[in-house]
Amino acid sequence: MASECMRGFSHESQSEAGPQSRPEPTPGSVPEAAPAGEKVVEAMDVSAQWKARLLQSLVPVRVLTEDHLSALLRDTAPEAMFKGQLLTARGSRDGQHLYLLSGAVSLRDADGSERVIDAADAESCYPLAHCQPREQDVTATEDGYLIRIDSDRLDAMLAWDQAANCIALDIAGERALDEDADWMLTLLRSRLFYKVPPMNIRQILDRFEPQYLSSGDVVIRQGELGDCCYVIKEGSADVYQAADERGKPVRVATLEVGHCFGEDALVNQAARNATVIMRENGVLMRLAKQDFYLLLKSPAVQRVDIREFRAGHDGGGVVVDVRSQDEFEQGHWPGAVNIPLNLLYLKARLLSAERPCLIYCNSGRRSVAATSLLTEKGYQVQVLRDGFEGLSAQDREGFCASQPEAAALRRGDRDCAS
């Protein structure tokens, strides 16, 4: 994993002097030296390929879909750090995942104990001192680079992607949905529905209603106010636009199976900006605006605090960690079963419908989605309110206290999974 983290990026300190004796590197600058066999990137701020490869090695960033990874890349760039620079302070709440890309940092506890992490270490693939508030000072011990990612945004992306993947696997496995699979799977990749809470993803599909149209039928007309959107299940349609009310409409595109159109009407009051006419006989799936708004509301699930959570476990409940395997291996509830959200339907058979399930993740997003999906399947489910990150420092400390492997990793904060 260490070589995977460092691939395409190497850095050696160029001087023993501090940052005052040298100009600040810019994102486009490169290290002067690199170990043999390592390729140095020439333009760190413009190499999308390099950044994608790098982010695909970070935990849990690397489990994002391509769309969300690309969105993250647009707003994220490497940041230069200098020897002696305080990167984040103990007690601070910055809401960020902080990753080391090159160089080295020290993590200092309140008692003065210190640990150094180098970019060549496997730990560099994990966020540094990630508990909020920070439990350690993080200081650069060498010049190098780091990257900061908004934690809440990353968590929302993870919840959506993994819930959508779970639904996609379920759709692919249901023979009764064979004729609907194409448009449903395409719809799950539509950015419009990223606004919908991940636990409502399956309901999105259930809310669409079929409409049967003939060649030449006008589906929507430019200038009219819309109250729905459509997805093409069968057939195709042409898109026409006119420069103004008196202008002659010109065909500008052809939509095929899986294409969604008219979605602006769900979130705006603006008039339609194009006319869509069926090119051939077909079937469209229609979603009304009022149904879309209903999907924006989170469903009620049974949330419990840490004391009720412990009591449920002691009473025979099965604790399920729905984070990724990488996050689970950093530290987890003693005896917990790891069933990543994206694999929930595939592995749900490992759970008994007769025993209550106690589900947790980091913030509660993924566990609430998992709770909703499992409840539909007939399981008894409770979710840890606000997730692991919502626990007090004392409760968080006891969360993994009985795990020798987690305790051994405590100094590096790897038991505080993102």
C-alpha positions in Angstrom: 0.0 0.0 0.0 2.9 2.3 0.7 4.3 2.1 -2.8 0.7 2.6 -4.1 0.5 5.8 -2.1 3.8 7.1 -3.3 3.6 6.1 -7.0 4.1 9.1 -9.2 5.2 11.4 -6.3 8.6 11.6 -4.5 10.1 14.2 -2.4 13.4 14.7 -0.5 14.1 17.6 1.7 16.3 20.0 -0.2 17.8 21.8 2.7 18.2 21.5 6.5 17.2 25.1 6.8 13.6 26.1 7.7 11.1 27.7 5.5 12.5 31.2 6.0 15.6 30.4 3.9 13.8 29.3 0.8 11.0 30.6 -1.4 7.6 28.8 -0.9 7.1 26.1 -3.5 4.1 26.5 -5.8 1.7 23.7 -6.7 3.3 23.5 -10.1 6.8 23.1 -8.8 8.5 19.7 -8.4 11.0 18.1 -6.0 14.6 18.4 -7.0 15.4 14.7 -6.3 13.6 11.4 -6.3 14.6 7.8 -5.6 15.6 5.8 -8.5 12.7 4.3 -10.5 10.3 6.9 -9.3 8.7 9.2 -11.8 8.5 12.8 -10.9 5.3 14.7 -11.8 6.0 17.9 -13.6 2.8 19.8 -13.1 1.1 18.8 -9.9 -1.8 21.2 -10.2 -2.8 20.3 -13.7 -2.1 16.5 -13.9 -5.7 15.2 -13.4 -4.4 11.7 -14.1 -1.8 11.9 -11.4 -4.3 13.3 -8.9 -6.8 10.6 -9.7 -4.2 7.9 -9.2 -3.2 9.5 -5.9 -6.7 9.9 -4.6 -7.5 6.4 -5.5 -4.9 5.2 -3.0 -6.4 7.2 -0.1 -8.7 5.6 2.5 -11.7 5.9 2.2 -11.5 8.2 -0.9 -10.5 5.4 -3.2 -13.9 3.7 -3.0 -15.7 6.6 -4.6 -17.2 6.3 -8.0 -15.5 8.1 -11.0 -18.1 10.9 -11.0 -17.7 11.7 -7.4 -13.9 11.3 -7.5 -13.8 13.8 -10.4 -16.0 16.3 -8.4 -13.6 16.0 -5.5 -10.6 16.6 -7.8 -12.0 19.8 -9.1 -12.0 21.3 -5.6 -8.9 19.7 -4.2 -5.2 20.5 -4.8 -1.9 19.6 -3.1 -0.7 22.1 -0.5 2.9 22.8 0.2 4.2 22.3 3.8 7.5 23.3 5.4 9.6 21.8 8.2 8.3 23.0 11.5 4.9 24.1 10.2 2.0 23.3 12.5 -0.6 21.7 10.1 -3.4 21.2 12.6 -3.6 21.8 16.4 -4.8 19.5 19.2 -8.4 20.5 20.2 -9.2 22.0 16.8 -12.3 21.2 14.7 -11.7 21.9 11.1 -14.0 19.3 9.5 -11.2 18.0 7.1 -9.5 14.8 6.1 -5.8 15.6 6.2 -3.5 13.3 4.1 0.2 13.3 3.8 1.5 13.1 0.2 5.3 13.6 0.6 7.7 14.4 3.4 7.0 13.5 7.0 5.0 14.8 10.0 5.0 14.3 13.7 1.8 13.5 15.8 2.2 14.8 19.4 -0.2 13.9 22.2 -1.1 16.0 25.2 1.3 14.0 27.3 4.2 14.9 25.0 4.5 11.5 23.4 5.3 11.8 19.7 5.2 9.6 16.6 6.5 10.4 13.2 4.8 9.3 10.0 6.6 9.3 6.7 4.9 9.5 3.3 6.5 6.1 2.5 4.6 4.5 5.5 1.4 2.6 5.0 -0.3 5.0 7.4 0.0 7.8 5.0 -2.9 6.4 3.1 -5.1 7.2 6.1 -6.2 10.6 7.4 -3.9 12.1 10.0 -5.0 12.5 13.6 -8.6 12.3 12.3 -10.6 12.4 15.5 -12.6 15.7 15.9 -11.7 17.6 18.0 -8.1 16.8 17.0 -6.4 14.8 19.8 -2.9 15.6 18.5 -0.8 18.4 17.1 0.4 17.6 13.6 3.6 19.3 12.6 5.7 18.9 9.4 9.2 17.4 10.2 10.2 17.7 6.5 9.2 19.9 3.6 6.6 18.2 1.5 3.0 18.2 0.4 -0.4 17.4 1.9 -4.0 17.5 0.8 -7.1 18.5 2.7 -10.6 17.2 1.9 -13.9 18.4 3.3 -15.0 15.6 5.6 -18.8 16.2 5.4 -18.7 16.3 1.6 -16.7 13.1 1.4 -19.0 11.4 3.8 -22.1 12.4 1.8 -20.4 11.1 -1.4 -19.5 7.8 0.2 -23.1 7.3 1.5 -24.7 8.0 -1.9 -22.2 5.9 -3.9 -22.3 2.9 -1.7 -26.1 2.9 -1.3 -26.5 3.3 -5.1 -24.1 0.4 -5.7 -26.1 -1.7 -3.3 -29.3 -1.0 -5.2 -27.6 -1.6 -8.5 -26.4 -5.1 -7.4 -29.9 -5.8 -6.2 -31.4 -4.7 -9.6 -28.9 -6.8 -11.5 -29.8 -9.9 -9.5 -33.6 -9.5 -9.9 -34.8 -11.3 -13.0 -38.2 -9.6 -12.8 -36.4 -6.3 -13.4 -34.4 -7.4 -16.5 -36.4 -5.1 -18.9 -36.0 -2.2 -16.5 -32.3 -2.7 -15.6 -30.8 -0.4 -18.3 -32.7 2.8 -17.5 -32.6 2.2 -13.7 -28.8 1.7 -13.6 -28.3 4.8 -15.8 -30.6 6.8 -13.6 -28.5 5.9 -10.5 -25.6 7.7 -12.1 -27.6 10.9 -12.7 -26.2 13.8 -10.7 -29.6 15.2 -10.2 -30.5 12.6 -7.7 -27.4 13.2 -5.6 -29.7 15.6 -3.7 -31.9 12.7 -2.6 -30.9 11.1 0.8 -29.2 7.8 0.0 -31.8 5.8 2.0 -34.4 6.9 -0.5 -32.6 5.7 -3.6 -34.8 2.7 -4.1 -37.9 4.8 -3.8 -36.7 7.0 -6.6 -37.1 4.0 -8.9 -40.5 3.1 -7.5 -41.9 6.6 -8.0 -41.4 6.6 -11.8 -44.5 5.8 -13.9 -44.5 4.5 -17.5 -45.9 6.5 -20.4 -46.4 4.9 -23.8 -45.9 7.3 -26.8 -45.8 7.1 -30.5 -43.4 8.5 -33.1 -44.0 12.2 -33.5 -45.6 12.7 -30.1 -44.4 15.9 -28.4 -43.2 15.1 -24.8 -42.3 18.6 -23.7 -42.5 22.0 -25.4 -40.0 24.8 -25.2 -41.3 27.8 -23.2 -43.8 25.8 -21.2 -43.5 25.4 -17.4 -42.6 21.8 -16.4 -43.8 19.7 -13.5 -41.9 16.4 -14.2 -38.9 14.8 -15.7 -38.6 11.7 -18.0 -36.2 8.8 -18.5 -36.3 6.9 -21.8 -36.9 3.2 -21.2 -37.6 2.2 -24.8 -37.2 4.1 -28.1 -35.5 7.4 -28.8 -36.4 11.1 -29.0 -35.1 14.2 -30.8 -34.4 17.5 -29.0 -35.2 20.8 -30.8 -34.4 24.4 -29.8 -35.3 27.7 -31.2 -33.3 30.9 -30.7 -36.5 32.8 -29.7 -40.3 32.6 -29.8 -40.4 33.3 -33.6 -37.3 31.3 -34.5 -37.5 27.9 -36.3 -36.7 25.0 -34.0 -33.5 23.2 -34.9 -32.7 19.6 -34.0 -29.7 19.7 -31.6 -29.6 16.2 -30.1 -31.0 12.7 -30.1 -31.8 11.0 -26.8 -31.5 7.2 -26.4 -32.4 4.6 -23.8 -31.4 5.7 -20.3 -31.2 9.4 -21.1 -33.0 11.7 -18.5 -34.5 15.0 -19.7 -36.6 17.7 -18.2 -35.0 17.4 -14.8 -34.6 21.2 -14.4 -38.4 21.3 -13.7 -37.9 19.4 -10.5 -35.7 22.0 -8.9 -36.5 25.3 -10.7 -39.6 27.2 -11.9 -38.0 28.1 -15.2 -39.6 27.4 -18.5 -38.6 24.4 -20.6 -35.5 25.3 -22.7 -36.2 22.8 -25.5 -38.8 20.7 -27.2 -38.6 16.9 -27.2 -40.4 14.8 -29.8 -40.5 11.1 -30.0 -38.3 9.8 -32.9 -40.0 6.4 -32.7 -42.6 4.5 -30.6 -41.3 4.1 -27.1 -41.8 4.1 -23.4 -40.9 6.9 -21.1 -40.7 6.8 -17.3 -42.1 9.9 -15.7 -41.3 11.4 -12.3 -43.6 14.2 -11.0 -42.2 17.2 -9.1 -44.2 16.5 -6.0 -42.8 12.9 -5.8 -39.3 14.3 -6.1 -39.8 16.6 -3.2 -41.1 13.7 -1.1 -37.9 11.9 -1.8 -35.9 14.7 -0.3 -37.2 13.9 3.1 -35.3 11.4 5.2 -37.4 8.5 6.5 -37.7 7.8 10.1 -35.4 5.1 11.6 -34.9 3.9 15.1 -31.8 5.7 16.4 -30.2 4.8 19.8 -27.5 6.4 21.9 -24.3 4.6 22.9 -25.8 3.2 26.1 -28.7 1.7 24.4 -26.4 0.5 21.7 -24.2 -1.3 24.3 -27.3 -2.8 26.0 -28.6 -4.1 22.7 -25.2 -5.8 22.0 -25.1 -7.3 25.5 -28.6 -8.6 24.9 -27.6 -10.6 21.9 -27.9 -8.1 19.1 -25.5 -8.3 16.1 -23.3 -5.2 15.6 -22.9 -4.4 11.9 -20.2 -2.0 10.7 -21.3 -0.7 7.2 -18.1 1.2 6.4 -15.5 0.0 3.9 -13.2 -2.9 4.7 -10.2 -0.4 4.9 -12.1 1.7 7.5 -13.1 -1.4 9.4 -9.6 -2.6 9.7 -8.5 0.6 11.2 -10.6 -0.2 14.3 -14.2 -1.2 15.0 -16.6 -2.3 17.7 -15.4 -5.5 19.4 -17.1 -8.4 17.7 -18.7 -6.3 15.0 -19.4 -7.9 11.6 -18.2 -5.8 8.6 -20.8 -5.6 5.8 -19.9 -2.6 3.6 -23.1 -0.7 2.5 -22.4 -1.4 -1.1 -22.5 -5.1 -0.4 -25.4 -5.1 2.0 -27.9 -7.0 -0.1 -25.3 -9.6 -1.1 -24.2 -10.3 2.5 -27.5 -9.7 4.3 -28.0 -13.5 4.3 -25.2 -13.6 7.0 -27.7 -11.9 9.3 -30.6 -13.5 11.1 -34.0 -11.8 10.9 -34.6 -13.2 14.4 -31.8 -11.2 16.0 -31.8 -7.4 16.2 -29.1 -5.6 14.2 -27.2 -2.7 15.6 -25.7 -0.6 12.8 -23.1 2.1 12.8 -20.7 4.0 10.6 -18.9 7.3 11.0 -21.5 10.1 10.8 -24.7 8.0 10.6 -25.4 8.6 6.9 -24.4 5.1 5.7 -25.9 3.4 8.7 -29.2 5.2 8.3 -29.2 4.1 4.6 -28.4 0.5 5.6 -31.1 0.6 8.3 -33.7 1.7 5.7 -32.7 -1.0 3.2 -32.6 -3.8 5.8 -35.9 -2.8 7.3 -37.5 -3.2 3.8 -36.1 -6.8 3.9 -37.8 -7.6 7.2 -34.8 -7.2 9.6 -35.0 -5.7 13.1 -32.6 -2.7 12.9 -31.4 0.1 15.2 -28.7 2.7 14.3 -26.2 4.4 16.4 -27.3 8.1 16.5 -24.8 10.4 14.8 -22.4 7.5 14.3 -18.9 7.0 15.7 -17.9 10.7 15.2 -20.9 11.8 17.3 -19.6 10.0 20.4 -17.9 11.9 23.3 -14.1 11.4 23.7 -14.7 9.0 26.6 -17.3 6.9 24.7 -15.1 6.9 21.6 -12.1 5.7 23.6 -14.1 2.7 24.8 -15.4 2.0 21.4 -12.4 0.0 20.4 -10.8 -0.4 23.8 -11.0 -4.2 23.9 -9.3 -4.6 20.5 -5.5 -5.2 20.9 -4.9 -4.4 17.2 -6.8 -1.1 17.5 -5.1 -0.2 20.7 -1.7 -0.8 19.0 -2.7 1.6 16.2 -4.0 4.2 18.6 -0.9 6.4 18.4 -1.4 6.8 14.7 -5.1 7.5 15.1 -5.9 4.7 12.8 -8.6 3.5 15.1 -10.5 6.7 14.5 -11.7 5.7 11.1 -12.9 8.4 8.8 
